[in-house]
């Protein structure tokens, strides 16, 4: 018997849409509810306890929507909240760091892995710990690239400006000889074409969106939660006025995606 309840997915902005897209492609019979917390965007520069609070509130909201699984489609929020959230909620919760770390360790040939992320994810050291736990001999080179998030959110992921910033931000990782690059923010897969132009063939790119979709599929199968039959329903919600969000989402999905505003907190809360 199939489970028709939706999968809940959230991020601070458009980045998690890369995870949503991967899940919808991998699991076309599943319904989804996506929440973009634009009210508190960006998460990267914020303190971990603050991000943890936002994440817990969003998961609590998704729980009221009777989701069967929650995906924290944000590396910063995964680092800040995943373990705590799993203690608080009965609904299964999947993060994006562990799948990405696993894929990177499997991909590297020279045991040198670069990780680009937000400041919050880098400060947490979660990627370093996850990769070292899998293989202590792997060298991990981390770099915070906060400007890249703003570039993606503003719809400039495929621009000359994006190339200039990537050339600067990736210079140290190229010099250190990493053959694998973890896109440690769910915004960054949208930068793949620009990365390939700036450093063609330099890296095996690890996209946490596709690896997370794999993990979601395995979990649904293992727990017998797969949906099937009937037409899946998809909701895209935002905690503040979307502005560029709908345009970037439409470019990513190749179809009009209109986010509806949802009030999870009082408007005065920041």
MARSE-495468 format. One record per residue (C-alpha): residue in one letter; x, y, z; chain. Coordinates in steps of 0.25 Angstrom, whole numbers, plus 2048, in hexadecimal, padded with zeros to 3 digits. Layout:
residues N
+------+------+-------+-----+------+
| vopa | east | north |  up | romi |
+------+------+-------+-----+------+
|    a |    X |     Y |   Z |    A |
...
+------+------+-------+-----+------+
This chain:
residues 270
+------+------+-------+-----+------+
| vopa | east | north |  up | romi |
+------+------+-------+-----+------+
|    x |  800 |   800 | 800 |    A |
|    x |  806 |   80D | 7FC |    A |
|    x |  808 |   819 | 805 |    A |
|    x |  802 |   826 | 7FE |    A |
|    x |  807 |   830 | 809 |    A |
|    x |  811 |   83A | 803 |    A |
|    x |  81F |   83C | 805 |    A |
|    x |  823 |   849 | 80C |    A |
|    x |  82F |   850 | 808 |    A |
|    x |  835 |   85E | 80C |    A |
|    x |  840 |   868 | 80A |    A |
|    x |  843 |   876 | 80C |    A |
|    x |  841 |   87A | 7FE |    A |
|    x |  842 |   874 | 7EF |    A |
|    x |  84D |   86B | 7F2 |    A |
|    x |  845 |   860 | 7F8 |    A |
|    x |  83D |   860 | 7EB |    A |
|    x |  849 |   858 | 7E5 |    A |
|    x |  845 |   84D | 7EF |    A |
|    x |  837 |   84E | 7EC |    A |
|    x |  839 |   84C | 7DD |    A |
|    x |  842 |   840 | 7E0 |    A |
|    x |  837 |   83A | 7E9 |    A |
|    x |  82C |   83C | 7DF |    A |
|    x |  835 |   836 | 7D4 |    A |
|    x |  839 |   82A | 7DC |    A |
|    x |  82B |   828 | 7E2 |    A |
|    x |  820 |   82D | 7D8 |    A |
|    x |  815 |   827 | 7E0 |    A |
|    x |  818 |   82E | 7ED |    A |
|    x |  811 |   83B | 7F1 |    A |
|    x |  819 |   846 | 7F7 |    A |
|    x |  818 |   853 | 800 |    A |
|    x |  824 |   85C | 7FE |    A |
|    x |  826 |   868 | 808 |    A |
|    x |  830 |   873 | 805 |    A |
|    x |  833 |   87B | 811 |    A |
|    x |  835 |   888 | 80A |    A |
|    x |  832 |   890 | 817 |    A |
|    x |  83F |   88C | 81D |    A |
|    x |  848 |   88A | 810 |    A |
|    x |  853 |   888 | 810 |    A |
|    x |  856 |   87E | 81B |    A |
|    x |  865 |   87D | 818 |    A |
|    x |  86A |   889 | 821 |    A |
|    x |  860 |   887 | 82C |    A |
|    x |  864 |   880 | 83A |    A |
|    x |  861 |   871 | 83A |    A |
|    x |  857 |   872 | 845 |    A |
|    x |  84F |   87C | 83D |    A |
|    x |  84F |   873 | 831 |    A |
|    x |  84B |   867 | 83A |    A |
|    x |  83F |   86F | 83F |    A |
|    x |  83A |   872 | 831 |    A |
|    x |  83C |   864 | 82C |    A |
|    x |  834 |   85E | 838 |    A |
|    x |  829 |   868 | 836 |    A |
|    x |  828 |   864 | 827 |    A |
|    x |  828 |   855 | 82A |    A |
|    x |  81D |   857 | 835 |    A |
|    x |  815 |   85E | 82A |    A |
|    x |  818 |   853 | 820 |    A |
|    x |  813 |   849 | 82B |    A |
|    x |  806 |   850 | 82B |    A |
|    x |  805 |   84E | 81C |    A |
|    x |  806 |   83F | 81F |    A |
|    x |  813 |   83C | 817 |    A |
|    x |  819 |   82E | 817 |    A |
|    x |  827 |   833 | 817 |    A |
|    x |  82F |   840 | 818 |    A |
|    x |  83B |   844 | 80F |    A |
|    x |  844 |   84F | 815 |    A |
|    x |  848 |   854 | 807 |    A |
|    x |  852 |   85E | 80D |    A |
|    x |  860 |   85B | 811 |    A |
|    x |  861 |   866 | 81C |    A |
|    x |  853 |   861 | 822 |    A |
|    x |  858 |   852 | 821 |    A |
|    x |  864 |   856 | 829 |    A |
|    x |  85D |   85E | 833 |    A |
|    x |  850 |   856 | 835 |    A |
|    x |  850 |   848 | 830 |    A |
|    x |  854 |   840 | 83C |    A |
|    x |  84C |   849 | 846 |    A |
|    x |  840 |   848 | 83D |    A |
|    x |  841 |   838 | 83C |    A |
|    x |  840 |   838 | 84B |    A |
|    x |  833 |   841 | 84B |    A |
|    x |  82B |   83C | 840 |    A |
|    x |  826 |   82E | 83D |    A |
|    x |  825 |   831 | 82E |    A |
|    x |  831 |   82C | 826 |    A |
|    x |  83B |   837 | 823 |    A |
|    x |  846 |   837 | 818 |    A |
|    x |  851 |   841 | 817 |    A |
|    x |  85A |   844 | 80B |    A |
|    x |  868 |   843 | 811 |    A |
|    x |  86A |   834 | 813 |    A |
|    x |  866 |   830 | 805 |    A |
|    x |  86F |   83B | 7FF |    A |
|    x |  87B |   836 | 808 |    A |
|    x |  878 |   827 | 804 |    A |
|    x |  878 |   82B | 7F5 |    A |
|    x |  885 |   833 | 7F6 |    A |
|    x |  88D |   828 | 7FD |    A |
|    x |  888 |   81E | 7F2 |    A |
|    x |  88C |   828 | 7E7 |    A |
|    x |  89A |   82D | 7EB |    A |
|    x |  8A6 |   826 | 7E4 |    A |
|    x |  8B1 |   82E | 7EB |    A |
|    x |  8AB |   82F | 7F9 |    A |
|    x |  8AA |   83E | 7F8 |    A |
|    x |  89C |   844 | 7F9 |    A |
|    x |  898 |   853 | 7F9 |    A |
|    x |  88B |   858 | 7FF |    A |
|    x |  885 |   865 | 7FC |    A |
|    x |  879 |   86A | 805 |    A |
|    x |  873 |   875 | 80E |    A |
|    x |  87B |   87A | 81A |    A |
|    x |  871 |   873 | 823 |    A |
|    x |  873 |   865 | 81D |    A |
|    x |  883 |   867 | 81D |    A |
|    x |  883 |   86C | 82B |    A |
|    x |  87B |   85F | 82F |    A |
|    x |  886 |   856 | 829 |    A |
|    x |  87B |   84C | 826 |    A |
|    x |  880 |   849 | 818 |    A |
|    x |  88E |   847 | 81E |    A |
|    x |  889 |   83E | 829 |    A |
|    x |  880 |   836 | 81F |    A |
|    x |  88B |   834 | 815 |    A |
|    x |  896 |   830 | 81F |    A |
|    x |  88D |   826 | 826 |    A |
|    x |  88B |   81F | 819 |    A |
|    x |  89A |   820 | 815 |    A |
|    x |  8A4 |   826 | 81F |    A |
|    x |  8AF |   827 | 814 |    A |
|    x |  8A7 |   831 | 80B |    A |
|    x |  8AC |   83F | 80B |    A |
|    x |  8A0 |   849 | 80C |    A |
|    x |  8A2 |   857 | 807 |    A |
|    x |  896 |   860 | 80C |    A |
|    x |  893 |   86E | 806 |    A |
|    x |  887 |   877 | 80A |    A |
|    x |  881 |   87E | 7FE |    A |
|    x |  876 |   886 | 803 |    A |
|    x |  875 |   88F | 7F6 |    A |
|    x |  871 |   883 | 7EE |    A |
|    x |  864 |   882 | 7F5 |    A |
|    x |  860 |   890 | 7F2 |    A |
|    x |  864 |   88E | 7E3 |    A |
|    x |  85B |   882 | 7E2 |    A |
|    x |  84F |   889 | 7E9 |    A |
|    x |  850 |   895 | 7E0 |    A |
|    x |  84F |   88C | 7D4 |    A |
|    x |  85E |   88E | 7CF |    A |
|    x |  863 |   880 | 7D1 |    A |
|    x |  867 |   87F | 7C2 |    A |
|    x |  86D |   88D | 7C1 |    A |
|    x |  87B |   893 | 7BE |    A |
|    x |  87A |   898 | 7CD |    A |
|    x |  878 |   88A | 7D2 |    A |
|    x |  884 |   885 | 7CA |    A |
|    x |  88D |   890 | 7D0 |    A |
|    x |  889 |   88D | 7DE |    A |
|    x |  88B |   87E | 7DC |    A |
|    x |  899 |   880 | 7D6 |    A |
|    x |  89C |   888 | 7E3 |    A |
|    x |  896 |   87E | 7ED |    A |
|    x |  89B |   871 | 7E7 |    A |
|    x |  8A9 |   876 | 7E5 |    A |
|    x |  8AE |   870 | 7F2 |    A |
|    x |  8A7 |   863 | 7F0 |    A |
|    x |  8AD |   861 | 7E1 |    A |
|    x |  8BB |   865 | 7E7 |    A |
|    x |  8BA |   85A | 7F1 |    A |
|    x |  8B7 |   850 | 7E7 |    A |
|    x |  8A9 |   84B | 7EB |    A |
|    x |  8A2 |   842 | 7E0 |    A |
|    x |  895 |   842 | 7E7 |    A |
|    x |  88C |   84E | 7EA |    A |
|    x |  880 |   84D | 7F4 |    A |
|    x |  876 |   858 | 7F1 |    A |
|    x |  873 |   859 | 800 |    A |
|    x |  867 |   863 | 7FE |    A |
|    x |  85A |   85F | 7F7 |    A |
|    x |  85B |   86C | 7EF |    A |
|    x |  868 |   868 | 7E8 |    A |
|    x |  864 |   85D | 7DF |    A |
|    x |  85E |   869 | 7D6 |    A |
|    x |  86C |   86D | 7D5 |    A |
|    x |  871 |   860 | 7CE |    A |
|    x |  871 |   866 | 7C0 |    A |
|    x |  87A |   872 | 7C5 |    A |
|    x |  883 |   869 | 7CC |    A |
|    x |  885 |   860 | 7C0 |    A |
|    x |  889 |   86D | 7B8 |    A |
|    x |  892 |   872 | 7C2 |    A |
|    x |  899 |   865 | 7C5 |    A |
|    x |  895 |   85B | 7BA |    A |
|    x |  898 |   84D | 7BF |    A |
|    x |  89F |   851 | 7CC |    A |
|    x |  895 |   84A | 7D5 |    A |
|    x |  88B |   83F | 7D7 |    A |
|    x |  880 |   848 | 7DC |    A |
|    x |  878 |   842 | 7E8 |    A |
|    x |  869 |   847 | 7E7 |    A |
|    x |  862 |   845 | 7F5 |    A |
|    x |  855 |   846 | 7EE |    A |
|    x |  856 |   839 | 7E6 |    A |
|    x |  85D |   832 | 7F1 |    A |
|    x |  852 |   836 | 7FB |    A |
|    x |  847 |   832 | 7F1 |    A |
|    x |  84E |   824 | 7F1 |    A |
|    x |  84D |   823 | 800 |    A |
|    x |  83F |   828 | 801 |    A |
|    x |  83B |   81C | 7F7 |    A |
|    x |  843 |   812 | 7FF |    A |
|    x |  83C |   817 | 80C |    A |
|    x |  82E |   816 | 806 |    A |
|    x |  830 |   808 | 801 |    A |
|    x |  836 |   803 | 80E |    A |
|    x |  82B |   809 | 816 |    A |
|    x |  820 |   805 | 80C |    A |
|    x |  81C |   814 | 80A |    A |
|    x |  81C |   815 | 7FB |    A |
|    x |  810 |   81C | 7F5 |    A |
|    x |  809 |   817 | 7E8 |    A |
|    x |  7FC |   818 | 7E0 |    A |
|    x |  7F5 |   825 | 7DF |    A |
|    x |  7FA |   832 | 7DA |    A |
|    x |  806 |   838 | 7E3 |    A |
|    x |  804 |   846 | 7E9 |    A |
|    x |  80F |   850 | 7EA |    A |
|    x |  80E |   85D | 7F3 |    A |
|    x |  819 |   868 | 7F3 |    A |
|    x |  818 |   871 | 7FF |    A |
|    x |  820 |   87D | 803 |    A |
|    x |  821 |   884 | 811 |    A |
|    x |  822 |   892 | 80A |    A |
|    x |  820 |   898 | 7FD |    A |
|    x |  827 |   890 | 7F2 |    A |
|    x |  82C |   89B | 7E9 |    A |
|    x |  837 |   894 | 7E0 |    A |
|    x |  833 |   886 | 7E6 |    A |
|    x |  828 |   883 | 7DC |    A |
|    x |  831 |   887 | 7D0 |    A |
|    x |  83D |   87E | 7D5 |    A |
|    x |  833 |   873 | 7D8 |    A |
|    x |  82D |   874 | 7CA |    A |
|    x |  83B |   873 | 7C4 |    A |
|    x |  83F |   867 | 7CC |    A |
|    x |  832 |   85F | 7C9 |    A |
|    x |  830 |   864 | 7BB |    A |
|    x |  821 |   868 | 7BF |    A |
|    x |  81A |   873 | 7C7 |    A |
|    x |  81C |   870 | 7D6 |    A |
|    x |  814 |   87A | 7DF |    A |
|    x |  817 |   87A | 7ED |    A |
|    x |  80C |   87D | 7F7 |    A |
|    x |  80F |   885 | 804 |    A |
|    x |  80E |   87D | 811 |    A |
|    x |  80E |   884 | 81E |    A |
|    x |  815 |   87A | 828 |    A |
|    x |  81A |   886 | 831 |    A |
|    x |  814 |   893 | 834 |    A |
|    x |  818 |   89D | 82A |    A |
|    x |  820 |   8A6 | 834 |    A |
|    x |  829 |   89A | 838 |    A |
|    x |  837 |   89B | 832 |    A |
+------+------+-------+-----+------+
